Amino acid sequence: MNLLAEAFAWIFSADRLGGSSPLLASIGQHLFYTFLALVIAALIAMPVGFFIGHTGRGRGLAIGVSGAARAVPSFGLILLLVLVIGVTQKPLAATIAFVLLGIPSILAGAYAGLEAIDRRVIDAARAVGMTEWQILWRVEVPLGLPLLIGGLRAGALQIVATVVLAAYVDLGGLGTYIIKGLALKQYDSILGSAIVIVALALVLDGVFALAQKFVVPRGVAAGRTQEVRSSPSRRRVVVGTPIEQGKR
Amino acid sequence: MNWLLDNFDLIGRLSVEHLQLAIPPIIFGLVIAIPLGWLAYRFKLTRGLLLTTAGLLYTIPSLALLPILPAILGISFLSPLNLTIALTIYAVAIMARSVADALESVDPAVRQAATAMGFGAWRRFWTVEFPLAGPVILAGLRVTAVSTISLVTVGILIGVENLGYLFTNGFQRRIIPEILTGVVMVVLIALVIDFLLDRLGRLLMPWSKSRTRAQRLAEKSSRTVVNPWGGTA
């Protein structure tokens, strides 16, 4: 418990609140990299995921990609990209690594969300004369949104954890205190920053969890009553993480 | 290529150490998750509690969990034990949900038939429910195995030697082939273990051959069958 007291003393010390190495700046840096990578990854993964979910084509490929990605050690990927792209362009190399690691979860969320929709709903949309484009944007995407956000949630947490590791190449962020603390054997700074990282991850997870709840379309939420005769063979909307992603 | 040929022994030794670090957490994870998964499947209260805790533990970044465990458990920070416990926590977090889902995928009619034939709860679990849940549990175990094998590499930052050594050493000495070898070896080991688990599953559970179809049917029936006693099927 003494260690914890020291760690909290470290978090609330004058240096951290705005001295030579302020905590807020590190948190900001950490979040900056996380959201930058998340947005880029989403811009790449969402269209592909929607295409796979809508057409059903390339599903095997998507499963294969997200399965294989789980085996890639993120720490190794960062160091490899930094050396290949150049030590002078660390932020670029690390961001590419974050994007690559974020893509599989978002891809899985996008297509799994579309796939989980009751086929009869889509058939009905087609029957009332909607074009494929309308079906995608007015039916499939809104109904698939909870799982898509689940994918973004898993991706964001994956990236947050990887940004911690990227401190090894001097990228900044909250991992810096752990890496530096390891070299200097300063356990208070290691434990203190670890606590801040956990808090950051939990808050981020909570925000996405709330978003997941709120994006369930109103009509769907209202129709969730247990009606025996018309109970659909699939749930209309699935809330949760699309697949368990590998942890880094 | 030269680096690879010169360091064959090192790669072999690190791979063995890597496996030695990865296998115990996978096994512990499965063993611990079976009772926890059962609790989560059986009772509504424990379900919410256990699966939420598992979910929260899973969100903790690995490099942040490693310093926190010693502060709570009083073990040494720079030790293989610390890494093993951290990896076991992640393994349990994945497996508990997977065991709960797997038990839920068992056709309720089969469960009722076993009860009707006079199976007690214990015997019904081990001879009927667990084997039938096996294929889904195995799917979770394969995910756990692959992510654990890849996650072991983080251990190098707390001084536990494994294939991650090739990352840090290669980075410090600016040898790209060394890091690449490390990444490729980790992926290779993960794929081999994944393949072996799949084979082992088919050998031990011959009924999982037509798994996809049987599973889909099981899922479908478990969702459409309405429990006449009012609870969820």
Interface residues (C-beta under 8 A of the other chain):
Chain A: L3 L4 A7 G67 A68 R70 A71 V72 P73 S74 F75 G76 L77 L79 L80 V82 L83 V84 V87 L157 V160 A161 V164 L165 Y168 V169 G175 I178 I179 L182 Y187 I190 L191 S193 A194 I195 I197 V198 A201 L202 D205 V228 S231 S233 R234 R235 I243 E244 Q245 G246 K247 R248
Chain B: G55 L56 Y58 T59 I60 P61 S62 L63 A64 L65 L66 P67 I68 P70 A71 F77 Y90 I94 R97 S98 G140 V143 V146 S147 I149 S150 L151 T153 V154 I156 L157 I158 L163 G164 L166 F167 T168 G170 F171 R174 I176 I179 L180 G182 V183 V186 V187 A190 L191 D194 K220 R223 T224 V226
